[in-house]
């Protein structure tokens, strides 16, 4: 089953029933490419977001990439709106919804990329600016979030890469209403239509190994 995309493919089986998924839209198949959000039981515990490349990375030492660790208050500040947005997308695709829980939470590979963009932006952001970052993130199209993930993951997408490059740019852009337009793809800034917005290969196909 293809991963979630802005242009919705058929999500039903030959019988007409929705195809089975786990967590937030992860195909119930053998070792799919997905993300995992690990929420510890302790309220003071940090939340970790990792990318699991699945079968496409068989034998690759980079089969699991730890993307970001969030302090609990920062996760709490974004979790409800992220869950609402993801579930709205899942419903639109005819898939079952989910909810964050203690332990491992599975997230579709494209939704996971979108989550990383917001998590990277708020990881070191002043707490009072996080609601602004969430609003700016919600205003972005899925394709724009994927583009931002790709640009960031190429150079500073690891768990220890905070505070530099695109990670720092995301913090400033999403946390500031006046600057939030700066990181949008050029096609969006020029008010392109949906048909004109470029769709990179990463939006339509699985990527391999170390690529985002």
N, C-alpha and C positions, 0 to 999 in steps of 0.2 A: 504494500500500500504506500503510495507516495506520501511524503511528509506534508504538513499543512503549508499552504501557500495562499497568497492573496487572490489568485485566480483559482477557484475551487474546482478540483477534479471530482469525478464520481467517487463518493465515499461508501457506496453500498456494494455488497457482494452480489453474486449472481442471483441469489434468492430474494434480493431486494431489502435485506436487513443491513443495518449499519455494521461495518467491519469492527471487530473487537479491538479495543485500545486499553492501555494501562496508564494510570495517572492522567496527566494533561496531554492526551492525544498521542501517546507513544504506541505505534503498531504492536499488537500482540504477536510478534513473530520472533524468530530466533536471532537474538543479539543485534537489534537495530541500532542505528546511530541515534543517540539521544543525549539529553542532559539529566543530571541528577542533583537535586537540591536536598542537602542533608541538614535537618533541623534537630539539634540536640534537645534532650528532655529538660536539662537545666536552663532556667530562664536567662542565665548569664552566659550561656554557651553561644559560640559564634556559628553562623550559618555558612556552609560551604556550597559553592556551585561548581560542578565539574562537568566536563564534556566527555562522553564515552563514544568513541568512533565506531564501535561495533565490528561487525564482520569485515567491513572494508579495510580495517587496519590489522587484520590477523597477522600476528608475528611482529608487529611494529612496537617499538619501545614507547612510542607516544600514543598508544591506544587510549589512554585516559589522560586528559589535560585538566588540571585544576585551574579554574579560571579566576575565581575571586572568593574571598572570605569576608563576610559582613558581620559587624558587631550587631548584637541582637536588637538594640533600639533602632538601628537603621533598617534592618529587615522588617521590623514591626511597622515602620513608617511607610513601607511600600507594599507589603504583602496583600492587603485587602484589595487595593486598586488593581494590582497585577492579576490576582485571582479573578476578579470581576471581568477584566478585559479578556483574559484567556478563555474563560468560560463562554463569553459572548461569541468568540471566534469558533469555539468547539461546537456550540449550538448551531451556528450558521453552516457548519460543515456536516451536520447530522451526527455528531459524535457525542458521547457521554461527557458530562462535566466532572470536575474533581474539586478537591479542597486541600489546602496545605495541612499536613499533619506531622507530628513528631516522628523522626526517623527519615527514611529515604522517600523522596518524592520524584517520580519520573516525569520528565517534560519533553515534549516533541522537540526535535532538533532545531526547527526554525523558531518556535516559541522560546526555546532556550537561548538562542542567539539574541533575541529581543530582550529577554530578561537580563542577560549579561550587560547589554548597553546601559540599562538603568542602574544595575548594581555597580558597574564601574564608575558611573557618574556620581553615585551617592556614597561610595566607600570612605571618602575622606571629606565629604561636604559638611558644611555647617548644618546642624539639624533643622534650623528654621527655614533653610532653603529647599529642603527635600520635597515639600509639597509642590513647590514651583517646578522642580525637576520632574516629578511625576506627571504634572499637567503637560509639560512640554513633551515628555515621552509619549503620553497618550495621544497628543496631537500629530505625532509622526505616523506616516503610513508604514505598514509592515515592511515594504521594500526598502524604505529609508532606514529602518532599524537594522535590517540585514546588511545594508551597505555600510553603516557605521560599525557594525560588528566586524565585518571583513577588513575594513581599514585599520581598526584597532588591533585585531587579533594577529595581523601580519607582523607587527613589531613589538607590541607590549600587551599581549593577551594572557599572560600567565599570572598565577596567584601572587607572585612577588614583584609584579611590574607596575604597581600603582604609583601615581604621582608623577608620571612622565608621559611625554608624547601625546598620543591620542587619548589616553586615560585622563590626563590633566585637561585636555581640550574638552572632553565630554563633561567633566565636572563644571567647567566655567560656562559652557554653552547651555547645557540643560538647566543649570542652576540660576541662570540669568535670563529673564524674559527678553531683554533687549538684545542678547547675543544668541538666542536659541536658533535663529535662522541661519547662523554661520556654518553649522555642520550639516545642513540639509544638502542632499545631492543637487547639483546644478540644475538638473531638469525640474526639480520642485521649485527652486528659487525663481526660475524663469516661467513658473506657472504652467508647466507642461500638463497635458491631459494624461489620464491613466494609460492610454495607448502609446503615448510618447515616452513615458518613463522607462529608461533602459532596464532590462532584466538581465543581470549577469548570470553566468553559468551557475554560480553558487546558489542562486535562488531556485533553480529548477532541478538540480542534480546533486547527488551526494558528492562530497569532496573527499580527498584522501589525505591520509597521514597528517602532516603538520599544517596543512592549509586550513583556513577557516571554513 
